[in-house]
């Protein structure tokens, strides 16, 4: 397990079959950093135009 991690990508993450999985980067980062570690997130990128209300994957 890592002590720290930084997420720098996400909205273009995909599974081996090529299906887009925007949550994959953060889910994998959380799973690989120990509970007492730290996670840094560079930014949050939402789908759609900036005027649209945010709709984040569950």
DAWO-V14153 format. One record per residue. RES is the residue in one letter. SS is DSSP state (alpha for helix, beta for strand, coil for the rest). NEAR is the number of other ideal C-beta (glycine too) atoms within 10 Angstrom. Layout:
# DAWO-V14153
res->{RES & RES}
ss->{SS & SS}
near->{NEAR & NEAR}
This chain:
# DAWO-V14153
res->{X & X & X & X & X & X & X & X & X & X & X & X & X & X & X & X & X & X & X & X & X & X & X & X & X & X & X & X & X & X & X & X & X & X & X & X & X & X & X & X & X & X & X & X & X & X & X & X & X & X & X & X & X & X & X & X & X & X}
ss->{coil & beta & beta & beta & beta & beta & beta & coil & coil & coil & coil & coil & coil & beta & coil & coil & coil & coil & coil & beta & coil & coil & coil & alpha & alpha & alpha & alpha & alpha & alpha & alpha & alpha & alpha & beta & beta & beta & beta & beta & beta & beta & beta & beta & coil & coil & coil & coil & coil & coil & coil & coil & coil & coil & coil & coil & coil & coil & coil & coil & coil}
near->{10 & 11 & 9 & 10 & 18 & 11 & 17 & 10 & 12 & 19 & 14 & 10 & 16 & 11 & 9 & 5 & 6 & 6 & 8 & 12 & 16 & 18 & 13 & 16 & 17 & 18 & 13 & 14 & 18 & 13 & 8 & 12 & 17 & 11 & 6 & 7 & 13 & 11 & 14 & 10 & 13 & 10 & 7 & 11 & 10 & 13 & 12 & 9 & 6 & 5 & 5 & 9 & 6 & 8 & 9 & 9 & 11 & 4}
